[in-house]
Amino acid sequence: MQTIDDITADFELLDDWEDRYRYLIELGRALAPMPEGTVNDANKVPGCVSQVWLVSEADDARPPHLQFRGESDAHIVRGLVAIALALFSGRSAPEIMATDAEAAFARLGLQEHLTPQRSNGLRSMVNRIKADAEAALAAAA
């Protein structure tokens, strides 16, 4: 999986938003498939117009680090899932909670080029990821 810095650098090379949308779709296609049986109502992210599912796994480190997997039924949204995973997956719970996702997405220029529904869905994904990090931190205490 690419890092958020790699994705940001690639976005800067693409001048045209049509090319950026194609790149988003490519990022989504490169996502690893979700484990069998995890695309279900329990893992569905509320607040997304397209269907989005997220699962997280925390390790036993202190503080715990979380790995995320995600899926969507829409191509561009699947790319947004890939960006969110690049931003958060593999980080410690405190790092996740302190990450300014809005600033990262602003560097990519996403706010100006996403529909309000997709922006709300992206915010819902971030809220879910941060809630999972908070729960992992509480469970480790």
Steps between C-alpha positions, in 0.01 A plus 500: 500500500621849419570756770307824525819683399525289181136571418545872564807509272310313227206741531738794456623351171146478362373838385160396374227383739387239250846344538474527878162324497652223288785476751248480786330211322840327454573542873167336578566210265834439675335454843542156650168316519322497832515171694217256433182587689606854599291685241198510730273740690723498809793642299297738285584868549185704561473839333636394163272518197699222335546189705830497691630232734799530732668251731784570739747282686702627793825337605615442858751787503470781753352717359330271248557541128209444267475345155192581293334333203222657301264450213235692309250422228592822311826546306589855606396436860716187504788731402409730791509195727851427369609857584354475852678167555829647374459785747410291807588131466807383692505797736464499876162584651622839635649588158171412331301712742739796452511480118341797326325318217338820372846653443622188318192497278538875438858441374347264243235758406221257576260747663457704181449196280278268701124519521365596845377140540848358433657755734255396773579135434873569525440678832296199619790267411745717694265513800468120496879453476559740789228329707668162439834651613339642813340162577832318449672744734230453765520120467878512547475706822 
